[in-house]
Amino acid sequence: MAFFRPSVSREAEVRHHADQEVGKSFPELLEKARAAEAELRARQAAAASPGDLRAAGLAFDKALTDALYAAEAGQRATFGVKSYDDRIRRRKGKATPKGAEWTAEVDRLRTLREENRLTGIARVPRPVTGVTR
């Protein structure tokens, strides 16, 4: 008697390998985000102009987004190749120690990015033109 063992789809294998490659870049992307945050905080402490604060805030947002995408890729790769096709496997992957570690890191980066988007990016006032009384 032969047992049928469903194989993983080719698309899932390709996505898994792509996520492994992207996930490898997470440490250096996280370091870039830390450097961008330090630059933003230094400009805030020096009371820089709103334009400089906005540029630093946007650079920090970009660095956080890149690090977040790499963390999400590392998380998916940690869950395993079968998790791309099966939601139960994804849930089981989150329950492992390594999966929980990646999930916490992804949640932390998402929270930090949203906080920066709400309060860290300075709004530059624009002059109103064409208004007559």
TAQUIQUI-V71790 format. One record per backbone hydrogen bond with DSSP energy under -1.0 kcal/mol. CO is the residue of the C=O (numbers start at 1). NH is the residue of the N-H. If there is no record, write none. Layout:
co: <CO & CO>
nh: <NH & NH>
This chain:
co: <9 & 10 & 11 & 12 & 13 & 14 & 15 & 16 & 17 & 18 & 19 & 20 & 22 & 23 & 25 & 26 & 27 & 28 & 29 & 30 & 31 & 32 & 33 & 34 & 35 & 36 & 37 & 38 & 39 & 40 & 41 & 42 & 43 & 44 & 49 & 50 & 51 & 52 & 53 & 54 & 55 & 56 & 57 & 58 & 59 & 60 & 61 & 62 & 63 & 64 & 65 & 66 & 67 & 68 & 69 & 70 & 71 & 72 & 73 & 74 & 75 & 82 & 86 & 87 & 88 & 89 & 90 & 96 & 97 & 98 & 99 & 100 & 101 & 102 & 103 & 104 & 105 & 106 & 107 & 108 & 109 & 110 & 111 & 112 & 113 & 114 & 115 & 116 & 116>
nh: <13 & 14 & 15 & 16 & 17 & 18 & 19 & 20 & 21 & 22 & 23 & 24 & 25 & 26 & 29 & 30 & 31 & 32 & 33 & 34 & 35 & 36 & 37 & 38 & 39 & 40 & 41 & 42 & 43 & 44 & 45 & 46 & 48 & 47 & 53 & 54 & 55 & 56 & 57 & 58 & 59 & 60 & 61 & 62 & 63 & 64 & 65 & 66 & 67 & 68 & 69 & 70 & 71 & 72 & 73 & 74 & 75 & 76 & 77 & 78 & 79 & 85 & 90 & 91 & 92 & 93 & 94 & 100 & 101 & 102 & 103 & 104 & 105 & 106 & 107 & 108 & 109 & 110 & 111 & 112 & 113 & 114 & 115 & 116 & 117 & 118 & 119 & 120 & 121>
